[in-house]
Amino acid sequence: MKKILLFTMLSLLSILMVKGQQAIVVKYDSLLFGETRCPGLWVNIPESSIADIEKDWKKKLEKGTKSKVLNKENEMTIFGAQWGDISPEPVNVFSRFKEADSASRLFVAVELKRDEFITKQSPQYTALENMLVSFAKDKYLSVANDQLANESKKLKDLEKNLESLRKNKQKLESQIKTEQTAIDQENYRMVTTQKELEEINKNLTLMATELATLDEAERKSKEAEIKNLEKQKKSNLKNISSSESKVSKSTDSIADKNTAIAINLKEQSEVMTAIADQTMVVRKYESKVNTIKSY
């Protein structure tokens, strides 16, 4: 029960906390690297931290070249990057990272030749802008896909939980049928045994009356018969008591299982509500992923 309530609360919380997609914005600017002011572009990468993007950005800088990135706090510089989409010749790239609200910002300046940077007027400007948007989109899409996978797993867990509850209910219902069958059998056995007991009591009464009219030899024979009937009577009484005990236990067991079924149905209702809520969460993240793909 507590687990189901937790699932429901988490689903409601997820609905409230679903992060809508943010725009990827590119902005022209210039920053100082050492004593050189470098023109370049800022790109925001929504819902990402610097730690999230540093590894992939380093790979992009070092791809296709033997040059290695020079790291400084929140900065990466490489001399001789092979960026064929930007220039057929090796370029120098100056990068800086900055944390922002629910996003990270990446500044990139590209030096084509000594002190010749890509600016708004450069023919390579659009290619650089597109490359940065593509990088930001890939990172943002990775974040959104992870979010979608996480929420989809929650939905699948809830669906598994519901299926488990349904199976448990079926099991309880099957057990109730078995218990009821046992009760019916014991009741039938008691009726049969009770009839035998009534016949034994009738015979015992008749034999007790006959004893007074019998001689010694006949009396001993009749007493043996009476003794045998009394044993049967004792056995029947024991069987009836045993059947009554079994009926009582089965009746209590059915009552317990009916209580468990009532709890189970309530839990199923709660899980179905949680599934409906979580389905809404998943649909929102699916929409978010599709929107980012369209950037």
Backbone hydrogen bonds in HBPLUS format (Angstrom, degrees):
<---DONOR---> <-ACCEPTOR-->    atom                        ^
c    i                          cat <-CA-CA->   ^        H-A-AA   ^      H-
h    n   atom  resd res      DA  || num        DHA   H-A  angle D-A-AA Bond
n    s   type  num  typ     dist DA aas  dist angle  dist       angle   num
A0005-LEU N   A0001-MET O   2.98 MM   4  6.30 161.5  2.02 153.3 158.2     1
A0006-LEU N   A0002-LYS O   2.91 MM   4  6.13 150.9  1.99 144.8 153.2     2
A0007-PHE N   A0003-LYS O   2.93 MM   4  6.22 155.5  1.99 146.1 152.5     3
A0008-THR N   A0004-ILE O   2.92 MM   4  6.22 160.6  1.96 152.1 157.0     4
A0009-MET N   A0005-LEU O   2.91 MM   4  6.15 162.5  1.94 149.7 154.1     5
A0010-LEU N   A0006-LEU O   2.86 MM   4  6.06 159.3  1.90 152.3 158.3     6
A0011-SER N   A0007-PHE O   2.87 MM   4  6.08 151.0  1.95 147.9 156.1     7
A0012-LEU N   A0008-THR O   2.99 MM   4  6.26 162.9  2.02 151.7 155.8     8
A0013-LEU N   A0009-MET O   2.88 MM   4  6.06 154.3  1.94 144.3 152.3     9
A0014-SER N   A0010-LEU O   2.78 MM   4  5.95 149.2  1.88 142.1 150.8    10
A0015-ILE N   A0011-SER O   3.01 MM   4  6.32 153.2  2.08 148.1 154.4    11
A0016-LEU N   A0012-LEU O   3.17 MM   4  6.48 157.5  2.23 145.1 150.5    12
A0017-MET N   A0013-LEU O   2.92 MM   4  6.10 137.3  2.11 142.6 155.1    13
A0017-MET N   A0014-SER O   3.11 MM   3  4.97 124.1  2.44  90.2 104.9    14
A0018-VAL N   A0014-SER O   2.91 MM   4  5.85 108.6  2.43 146.2 158.9    15
A0044-ASN N   A0025-VAL O   3.20 MM  19  5.78 152.4  2.28 149.4 157.7    16
A0027-LYS N   A0042-TRP O   2.85 MM  15  5.04 156.9  1.91 140.7 147.8    17
A0042-TRP N   A0027-LYS O   2.72 MM  15  5.04 169.7  1.73 153.5 156.9    18
A0029-ASP N   A0040-GLY O   2.98 MM  11  5.62 163.6  2.01 151.5 151.4    19
A0040-GLY N   A0029-ASP O   2.81 MM  11  5.62 163.8  1.84 159.0 155.4    20
A0031-LEU N   A0038-CYS O   2.97 MM   7  5.36 151.9  2.05 143.3 142.1    21
A0038-CYS N   A0031-LEU O   2.67 MM   7  5.36 172.5  1.68 155.8 153.1    22
A0033-PHE N   A0036-THR O   2.80 MM   3  5.37 165.7  1.82 155.5 157.9    23
A0036-THR N   A0033-PHE O   3.14 MM   3  5.37 161.3  2.18 125.9 125.3    24
A0041-LEU N   A0108-VAL O   2.97 MM  67  5.43 155.8  2.03 144.0 146.1    25
A0108-VAL N   A0041-LEU O   2.88 MM  67  5.43 153.0  1.96 144.9 152.9    26
A0043-VAL N   A0106-LEU O   2.86 MM  63  5.32 142.3  2.00 137.0 149.2    27
A0106-LEU N   A0043-VAL O   2.87 MM  63  5.32 164.5  1.89 151.0 155.6    28
A0045-ILE N   A0104-SER O   2.69 MM  59  5.24 165.1  1.71 165.8 169.3    29
A0104-SER N   A0045-ILE O   3.13 MM  59  5.24 156.2  2.19 126.9 133.4    30
A0047-GLU N   A0102-SER O   2.67 MM  55  4.95 159.5  1.71 141.8 135.1    31
A0052-ASP N   A0049-SER O   2.93 MM   3  5.08 126.8  2.22  98.7 113.3    32
A0053-ILE N   A0050-ILE O   3.13 MM   3  5.44 129.1  2.40 102.6 114.8    33
A0054-GLU N   A0050-ILE O   2.96 MM   4  5.95 151.1  2.04 162.2 169.1    34
A0057-TRP N   A0053-ILE O   2.91 MM   4  6.01 158.6  1.96 159.9 166.9    35
A0058-LYS N   A0054-GLU O   2.93 MM   4  6.07 154.2  2.00 149.3 155.8    36
A0059-LYS N   A0055-LYS O   3.13 MM   4  6.43 155.4  2.19 144.4 150.9    37
A0060-LYS N   A0056-ASP O   3.03 MM   4  6.29 153.6  2.10 144.0 150.7    38
A0061-LEU N   A0057-TRP O   2.97 MM   4  6.25 151.4  2.05 146.5 154.1    39
A0062-GLU N   A0058-LYS O   2.98 MM   4  6.19 156.4  2.04 152.7 158.5    40
A0063-LYS N   A0059-LYS O   2.93 MM   4  5.81 121.7  2.28 142.9 155.5    41
A0065-THR N   A0062-GLU O   3.26 MM   3  5.63 164.9  2.28 132.3 130.3    42
A0070-LEU N   A0077-THR O   2.67 MM   7  5.07 170.2  1.68 158.9 162.5    43
A0077-THR N   A0070-LEU O   2.99 MM   7  5.07 153.6  2.06 139.5 147.8    44
A0072-LYS N   A0075-GLU O   3.07 MM   3  4.92 166.7  2.09 137.3 135.8    45
A0075-GLU N   A0072-LYS O   2.73 MM   3  4.92 161.8  1.76 140.4 134.7    46
A0097-PHE N   A0074-ASN O   2.86 MM  23  5.10 160.7  1.89 143.6 147.2    47
A0076-MET N   A0095-SER O   3.08 MM  19  5.03 156.5  2.13 122.9 128.2    48
A0095-SER N   A0076-MET O   2.77 MM  19  5.03 148.7  1.87 157.9 166.1    49
A0078-ILE N   A0093-VAL O   3.04 MM  15  5.42 155.3  2.10 148.5 155.7    50
A0093-VAL N   A0078-ILE O   2.93 MM  15  5.42 159.3  1.98 155.0 161.7    51
A0080-GLY N   A0091-VAL O   3.13 MM  11  5.07 134.1  2.35 114.3 126.0    52
A0081-ALA N   A0091-VAL O   2.70 MM  10  5.18 145.1  1.82 170.3 158.2    53
A0091-VAL N   A0081-ALA O   2.96 MM  10  5.18 159.2  2.00 141.5 147.3    54
A0086-ILE N   A0083-TRP O   2.90 MM   3  5.46 149.0  2.00 114.5 124.3    55
A0087-SER N   A0083-TRP O   2.88 MM   4  6.10 171.3  1.89 163.8 166.2    56
A0092-ASN N   A0111-GLU O   3.03 MM  19  4.97 170.2  2.04 147.0 148.3    57
A0111-GLU N   A0092-ASN O   2.77 MM  19  4.97 168.7  1.78 153.9 157.1    58
A0094-PHE N   A0109-ALA O   2.85 MM  15  5.08 168.1  1.86 154.3 158.5    59
A0109-ALA N   A0094-PHE O   2.84 MM  15  5.08 157.8  1.89 149.6 156.6    60
A0096-ARG N   A0107-PHE O   2.96 MM  11  5.07 147.2  2.07 138.1 143.7    61
A0107-PHE N   A0096-ARG O   2.79 MM  11  5.07 171.3  1.80 156.5 159.6    62
A0098-LYS N   A0105-ARG O   2.87 MM   7  5.02 143.2  2.01 147.3 151.1    63
A0105-ARG N   A0098-LYS O   2.68 MM   7  5.02 159.3  1.72 156.4 162.6    64
A0100-ALA N   A0103-ALA O   2.93 MM   3  5.11 153.9  1.99 151.2 143.5    65
A0103-ALA N   A0100-ALA O   3.27 MM   3  5.11 163.2  2.30 118.6 113.6    66
A0118-ILE N   A0110-VAL O   2.97 MM   8  5.77 147.4  2.08 157.4 167.6    67
A0112-LEU N   A0116-GLU O   2.69 MM   4  5.61 143.3  1.82 164.4 172.5    68
A0116-GLU N   A0113-LYS O   2.87 MM   3  5.00 169.9  1.88 130.9 128.1    69
A0122-SER N   A0119-THR O   2.97 MM   3  5.19 155.8  2.03 108.0 115.9    70
A0125-TYR N   A0122-SER O   3.11 MM   3  5.34 165.2  2.13 110.8 114.9    71
A0128-LEU N   A0124-GLN O   2.99 MM   4  6.26 157.6  2.04 156.4 162.5    72
A0129-GLU N   A0125-TYR O   2.88 MM   4  6.14 162.8  1.91 154.5 159.9    73
A0130-ASN N   A0126-THR O   2.85 MM   4  6.05 163.6  1.87 152.1 156.1    74
A0131-MET N   A0127-ALA O   2.95 MM   4  6.10 152.7  2.02 142.1 149.9    75
A0132-LEU N   A0128-LEU O   3.00 MM   4  6.24 159.6  2.05 152.6 157.2    76
A0133-VAL N   A0129-GLU O   2.98 MM   4  6.23 159.6  2.03 150.7 156.7    77
A0134-SER N   A0130-ASN O   2.88 MM   4  6.03 156.5  1.93 145.5 152.3    78
A0135-PHE N   A0131-MET O   2.93 MM   4  6.19 155.0  2.00 145.8 152.4    79
A0136-ALA N   A0132-LEU O   2.90 MM   4  6.10 168.1  1.92 151.5 154.9    80
A0137-LYS N   A0133-VAL O   2.78 MM   4  5.91 156.7  1.84 147.7 155.0    81
A0138-ASP N   A0134-SER O   2.94 MM   4  6.12 161.5  1.97 147.4 151.8    82
A0139-LYS N   A0135-PHE O   3.07 MM   4  6.35 161.7  2.11 151.1 155.6    83
A0140-TYR N   A0136-ALA O   2.84 MM   4  6.00 164.2  1.86 152.1 157.3    84
A0141-LEU N   A0137-LYS O   2.72 MM   4  5.82 158.2  1.77 151.3 158.0    85
A0142-SER N   A0138-ASP O   2.97 MM   4  6.11 147.0  2.08 139.0 147.6    86
A0143-VAL N   A0139-LYS O   3.07 MM   4  6.42 154.4  2.13 146.7 152.8    87
A0144-ALA N   A0140-TYR O   2.94 MM   4  6.25 164.4  1.96 152.5 156.5    88
A0145-ASN N   A0141-LEU O   2.82 MM   4  5.96 157.1  1.87 148.4 154.8    89
A0146-ASP N   A0142-SER O   3.00 MM   4  6.19 152.6  2.07 142.8 150.0    90
A0147-GLN N   A0143-VAL O   2.95 MM   4  6.27 154.2  2.02 147.9 155.5    91
A0148-LEU N   A0144-ALA O   2.83 MM   4  6.08 158.5  1.87 148.8 154.9    92
A0149-ALA N   A0145-ASN O   2.84 MM   4  6.03 159.6  1.88 147.1 152.7    93
A0150-ASN N   A0146-ASP O   2.94 MM   4  6.12 156.3  2.00 146.6 152.8    94
A0151-GLU N   A0147-GLN O   2.96 MM   4  6.22 162.6  1.99 152.4 156.6    95
A0152-SER N   A0148-LEU O   2.79 MM   4  5.91 152.4  1.86 149.2 157.8    96
A0153-LYS N   A0149-ALA O   2.95 MM   4  6.11 147.9  2.05 141.4 149.4    97
A0154-LYS N   A0150-ASN O   3.13 MM   4  6.48 151.4  2.22 141.0 148.4    98
A0155-LEU N   A0151-GLU O   3.04 MM   4  6.36 154.8  2.10 144.2 150.6    99
A0156-LYS N   A0152-SER O   2.89 MM   4  6.17 158.6  1.94 148.2 154.1   100
A0157-ASP N   A0153-LYS O   2.84 MM   4  6.06 156.0  1.89 150.6 157.2   101
A0158-LEU N   A0154-LYS O   2.99 MM   4  6.27 153.5  2.06 145.9 152.8   102
A0159-GLU N   A0155-LEU O   2.94 MM   4  6.23 157.3  1.99 149.9 156.3   103
A0160-LYS N   A0156-LYS O   2.88 MM   4  6.13 153.2  1.95 147.9 155.2   104
A0161-ASN N   A0157-ASP O   2.90 MM   4  6.10 151.9  1.98 142.6 150.8   105
A0162-LEU N   A0158-LEU O   2.89 MM   4  6.21 154.1  1.95 149.8 156.4   106
A0163-GLU N   A0159-GLU O   2.97 MM   4  6.21 159.9  2.01 146.0 151.4   107
A0164-SER N   A0160-LYS O   2.88 MM   4  6.11 152.8  1.96 147.1 154.8   108
A0165-LEU N   A0161-ASN O   2.95 MM   4  6.24 154.7  2.02 147.1 153.8   109
A0166-ARG N   A0162-LEU O   2.93 MM   4  6.21 157.5  1.98 151.5 157.6   110
A0167-LYS N   A0163-GLU O   2.99 MM   4  6.22 156.8  2.04 146.6 152.6   111
A0168-ASN N   A0164-SER O   2.90 MM   4  6.14 156.0  1.96 147.8 154.8   112
A0169-LYS N   A0165-LEU O   2.93 MM   4  6.18 151.6  2.02 146.6 154.1   113
A0170-GLN N   A0166-ARG O   3.00 MM   4  6.30 159.5  2.05 147.8 152.9   114
A0171-LYS N   A0167-LYS O   2.88 MM   4  6.13 153.3  1.95 147.1 155.1   115
A0172-LEU N   A0168-ASN O   2.91 MM   4  6.18 156.5  1.96 147.2 153.0   116
A0173-GLU N   A0169-LYS O   2.91 MM   4  6.17 159.7  1.95 152.1 157.8   117
A0174-SER N   A0170-GLN O   2.90 MM   4  6.12 154.0  1.97 146.2 153.3   118
A0175-GLN N   A0171-LYS O   2.92 MM   4  6.18 153.1  2.00 146.7 154.4   119
A0176-ILE N   A0172-LEU O   2.88 MM   4  6.17 148.6  1.98 146.3 155.2   120
A0177-LYS N   A0173-GLU O   3.07 MM   4  6.37 155.0  2.13 145.3 151.1   121
A0178-THR N   A0174-SER O   3.03 MM   4  6.35 154.8  2.10 144.7 151.7   122
A0179-GLU N   A0175-GLN O   2.87 MM   4  6.15 158.3  1.92 148.8 154.6   123
A0180-GLN N   A0176-ILE O   2.81 MM   4  6.04 155.8  1.87 150.2 157.2   124
A0181-THR N   A0177-LYS O   2.89 MM   4  6.10 154.3  1.96 147.0 153.7   125
A0182-ALA N   A0178-THR O   3.02 MM   4  6.28 153.3  2.09 144.1 151.4   126
A0183-ILE N   A0179-GLU O   2.92 MM   4  6.25 150.7  2.01 145.7 153.8   127
A0184-ASP N   A0180-GLN O   2.94 MM   4  6.22 161.7  1.97 150.8 155.1   128
A0185-GLN N   A0181-THR O   2.97 MM   4  6.21 156.4  2.02 147.9 154.3   129
A0186-GLU N   A0182-ALA O   2.96 MM   4  6.17 160.9  2.00 149.2 154.1   130
A0187-ASN N   A0183-ILE O   2.85 MM   4  6.05 158.0  1.90 153.0 159.3   131
A0188-TYR N   A0184-ASP O   2.98 MM   4  6.15 158.0  2.03 145.1 151.0   132
A0189-ARG N   A0185-GLN O   2.89 MM   4  6.12 155.4  1.95 144.8 152.4   133
A0190-MET N   A0186-GLU O   2.84 MM   4  6.06 151.0  1.92 145.6 153.4   134
A0191-VAL N   A0187-ASN O   2.98 MM   4  6.26 157.6  2.03 148.1 153.5   135
A0192-THR N   A0188-TYR O   3.05 MM   4  6.30 167.0  2.07 152.3 155.4   136
A0193-THR N   A0189-ARG O   2.86 MM   4  6.02 162.6  1.89 148.2 153.8   137
A0194-GLN N   A0190-MET O   2.76 MM   4  5.84 152.4  1.83 147.1 154.7   138
A0195-LYS N   A0191-VAL O   3.06 MM   4  6.31 152.5  2.14 146.3 152.8   139
A0196-GLU N   A0192-THR O   3.09 MM   4  6.44 157.3  2.14 146.5 152.7   140
A0197-LEU N   A0193-THR O   2.85 MM   4  6.10 150.3  1.93 143.9 153.0   141
A0198-GLU N   A0194-GLN O   2.91 MM   4  6.19 152.1  1.99 146.6 153.1   142
A0199-GLU N   A0195-LYS O   3.06 MM   4  6.34 154.8  2.12 146.8 153.3   143
A0200-ILE N   A0196-GLU O   2.91 MM   4  6.19 153.8  1.98 148.1 155.7   144
A0201-ASN N   A0197-LEU O   2.91 MM   4  6.16 161.0  1.94 150.4 155.1   145
A0202-LYS N   A0198-GLU O   3.01 MM   4  6.20 152.3  2.09 141.9 149.4   146
A0203-ASN N   A0199-GLU O   2.99 MM   4  6.24 160.7  2.03 147.8 152.8   147
A0204-LEU N   A0200-ILE O   2.84 MM   4  6.07 156.2  1.89 152.2 159.3   148
A0205-THR N   A0201-ASN O   3.04 MM   4  6.23 153.2  2.12 144.1 150.2   149
A0206-LEU N   A0202-LYS O   3.08 MM   4  6.39 160.3  2.12 149.5 154.6   150
A0207-MET N   A0203-ASN O   2.86 MM   4  6.07 161.6  1.90 151.8 157.2   151
A0208-ALA N   A0204-LEU O   2.96 MM   4  6.09 151.6  2.04 143.5 150.8   152
A0209-THR N   A0205-THR O   3.23 MM   4  6.47 146.9  2.34 141.5 149.3   153
A0210-GLU N   A0206-LEU O   2.99 MM   4  6.31 151.1  2.08 146.0 154.6   154
A0211-LEU N   A0207-MET O   3.09 MM   4  6.25 141.9  2.24 146.6 154.8   155
A0213-THR N   A0210-GLU O   2.96 MM   3  5.56 152.4  2.04 119.8 127.9   156
A0214-LEU N   A0211-LEU O   3.28 MM   3  5.38 166.5  2.30 107.9 112.0   157
A0219-ARG N   A0215-ASP O   2.74 MM   4  5.84 154.5  1.80 155.7 164.5   158
A0220-LYS N   A0216-GLU O   3.06 MM   4  6.30 159.6  2.10 148.9 152.1   159
A0221-SER N   A0217-ALA O   3.35 MM   4  6.65 158.2  2.40 143.9 149.1   160
A0222-LYS N   A0218-GLU O   2.87 MM   4  6.17 159.5  1.91 152.9 159.1   161
A0223-GLU N   A0219-ARG O   2.77 MM   4  5.98 157.9  1.82 156.1 162.5   162
A0224-ALA N   A0220-LYS O   3.10 MM   4  6.31 146.4  2.22 140.2 148.4   163
A0225-GLU N   A0221-SER O   3.13 MM   4  6.51 148.7  2.23 141.8 150.1   164
A0226-ILE N   A0222-LYS O   2.85 MM   4  6.21 158.7  1.89 151.9 158.0   165
A0227-LYS N   A0223-GLU O   2.87 MM   4  6.06 159.1  1.91 146.3 151.8   166
A0228-ASN N   A0224-ALA O   3.02 MM   4  6.25 152.5  2.09 142.2 149.1   167
A0229-LEU N   A0225-GLU O   2.92 MM   4  6.26 155.9  1.98 151.2 157.9   168
A0230-GLU N   A0226-ILE O   2.87 MM   4  6.13 153.2  1.94 151.2 159.0   169
A0231-LYS N   A0227-LYS O   3.08 MM   4  6.36 146.1  2.20 140.7 149.2   170
A0232-GLN N   A0228-ASN O   3.05 MM   4  6.41 153.9  2.12 143.4 150.4   171
A0233-LYS N   A0229-LEU O   2.75 MM   4  6.06 154.6  1.81 148.7 156.5   172
A0234-LYS N   A0230-GLU O   2.88 MM   4  6.10 158.1  1.93 144.8 150.1   173
A0235-SER N   A0231-LYS O   2.94 MM   4  6.20 155.8  1.99 146.8 153.5   174
A0236-ASN N   A0232-GLN O   2.84 MM   4  6.10 157.2  1.89 150.9 157.2   175
A0237-LEU N   A0233-LYS O   2.90 MM   4  6.16 160.8  1.94 152.0 157.2   176
A0238-LYS N   A0234-LYS O   3.01 MM   4  6.20 153.3  2.09 142.5 149.9   177
A0239-ASN N   A0235-SER O   2.89 MM   4  6.17 152.8  1.96 145.9 153.6   178
A0240-ILE N   A0236-ASN O   2.87 MM   4  6.14 157.4  1.92 152.8 158.5   179
A0241-SER N   A0237-LEU O   2.97 MM   4  6.18 160.8  2.01 146.3 151.6   180
A0242-SER N   A0238-LYS O   2.93 MM   4  6.16 155.0  1.99 146.1 153.2   181
A0243-SER N   A0239-ASN O   2.90 MM   4  6.14 157.9  1.94 147.7 153.6   182
A0244-GLU N   A0240-ILE O   2.87 MM   4  6.12 158.7  1.91 151.7 157.6   183
A0245-SER N   A0241-SER O   3.00 MM   4  6.24 153.9  2.07 145.1 151.9   184
A0246-LYS N   A0242-SER O   3.00 MM   4  6.29 158.4  2.05 149.3 154.9   185
A0247-VAL N   A0243-SER O   2.87 MM   4  6.10 159.8  1.91 152.9 158.5   186
A0248-SER N   A0244-GLU O   2.94 MM   4  6.12 155.8  2.00 144.7 151.4   187
A0249-LYS N   A0245-SER O   2.97 MM   4  6.22 162.0  2.00 150.9 155.3   188
A0250-SER N   A0246-LYS O   2.91 MM   4  6.08 164.8  1.94 151.2 155.6   189
A0251-THR N   A0247-VAL O   2.86 MM   4  5.96 152.4  1.94 144.9 152.9   190
A0252-ASP N   A0248-SER O   2.97 MM   4  6.23 159.8  2.01 149.3 154.2   191
A0253-SER N   A0249-LYS O   2.88 MM   4  6.09 154.2  1.95 145.9 153.9   192
A0254-ILE N   A0250-SER O   2.88 MM   4  6.10 154.1  1.95 146.9 152.9   193
A0255-ALA N   A0251-THR O   3.05 MM   4  6.31 156.7  2.11 145.1 151.4   194
A0256-ASP N   A0252-ASP O   2.94 MM   4  6.23 158.1  1.98 149.8 155.5   195
A0257-LYS N   A0253-SER O   2.92 MM   4  6.16 156.3  1.98 147.2 154.0   196
A0258-ASN N   A0254-ILE O   2.84 MM   4  6.05 151.3  1.92 149.0 156.9   197
A0259-THR N   A0255-ALA O   3.03 MM   4  6.29 150.7  2.12 143.7 151.5   198
A0260-ALA N   A0256-ASP O   2.92 MM   4  6.24 151.8  2.00 143.1 151.4   199
A0261-ILE N   A0257-LYS O   2.84 MM   4  6.09 146.3  1.95 143.3 152.4   200
A0262-ALA N   A0258-ASN O   3.02 MM   4  6.28 153.3  2.09 142.9 149.4   201
A0263-ILE N   A0259-THR O   3.06 MM   4  6.40 156.9  2.12 148.5 154.3   202
A0264-ASN N   A0260-ALA O   2.83 MM   4  6.00 155.6  1.89 143.7 151.5   203
A0265-LEU N   A0261-ILE O   2.84 MM   4  6.09 157.5  1.89 152.4 156.9   204
A0266-LYS N   A0262-ALA O   3.16 MM   4  6.40 152.0  2.24 140.8 148.1   205
A0267-GLU N   A0263-ILE O   2.91 MM   4  6.21 157.9  1.96 151.7 158.1   206
A0268-GLN N   A0264-ASN O   2.80 MM   4  6.08 154.4  1.86 150.0 157.8   207
A0269-SER N   A0265-LEU O   3.00 MM   4  6.21 155.2  2.06 142.4 148.4   208
A0270-GLU N   A0266-LYS O   3.03 MM   4  6.35 154.1  2.10 146.3 153.2   209
A0271-VAL N   A0267-GLU O   2.85 MM   4  6.11 158.2  1.90 152.9 158.9   210
A0272-MET N   A0268-GLN O   2.83 MM   4  6.03 158.8  1.87 151.8 157.7   211
A0273-THR N   A0269-SER O   3.05 MM   4  6.27 149.8  2.14 141.2 149.1   212
A0274-ALA N   A0270-GLU O   2.94 MM   4  6.24 154.2  2.01 142.7 150.3   213
A0275-ILE N   A0271-VAL O   2.72 MM   4  6.01 149.4  1.81 149.6 158.8   214
A0276-ALA N   A0272-MET O   2.97 MM   4  6.20 157.4  2.03 143.3 148.6   215
A0277-ASP N   A0273-THR O   2.99 MM   4  6.28 158.7  2.04 148.4 154.2   216
A0278-GLN N   A0274-ALA O   2.78 MM   4  5.96 162.4  1.81 149.5 155.1   217
A0279-THR N   A0275-ILE O   2.78 MM   4  5.88 148.2  1.88 146.7 155.4   218
A0280-MET N   A0276-ALA O   3.25 MM   4  6.51 148.5  2.36 138.2 145.2   219
A0280-MET N   A0277-ASP O   3.13 MM   3  5.25 121.0  2.49  95.9 109.9   220
A0281-VAL N   A0277-ASP O   3.16 MM   4  6.59 149.2  2.26 142.3 150.8   221
A0282-VAL N   A0278-GLN O   2.90 MM   4  6.23 162.4  1.93 153.8 157.4   222
A0283-ARG N   A0279-THR O   2.93 MM   4  6.15 160.8  1.97 148.9 154.1   223
A0284-LYS N   A0280-MET O   3.04 MM   4  6.28 150.0  2.13 144.1 151.8   224
A0285-TYR N   A0281-VAL O   3.04 MM   4  6.41 154.7  2.11 150.5 157.4   225
A0286-GLU N   A0282-VAL O   2.83 MM   4  6.10 149.8  1.92 150.7 160.1   226
A0287-SER N   A0283-ARG O   2.92 MM   4  6.14 154.8  1.99 143.2 149.8   227
A0288-LYS N   A0284-LYS O   2.88 MM   4  6.13 148.1  1.98 139.6 149.1   228
A0289-VAL N   A0285-TYR O   2.91 MM   4  6.14 160.7  1.95 148.1 151.7   229
A0290-ASN N   A0286-GLU O   2.99 MM   4  6.23 165.0  2.01 150.3 154.3   230
A0291-THR N   A0287-SER O   2.91 MM   4  6.08 150.5  1.99 145.4 153.6   231
A0292-ILE N   A0288-LYS O   3.00 MM   4  6.26 161.1  2.04 151.5 156.2   232
A0293-LYS N   A0289-VAL O   2.96 MM   4  6.21 155.3  2.02 149.1 156.3   233
A0294-SER N   A0290-ASN O   3.20 MM   4  6.41 133.8  2.42 134.1 144.9   234
A0294-SER N   A0291-THR O   3.04 MM   3  5.16 131.4  2.29  96.7 110.1   235
A0295-TYR N   A0292-ILE O   3.02 MM   3  5.33 161.4  2.06 110.4 116.5   236
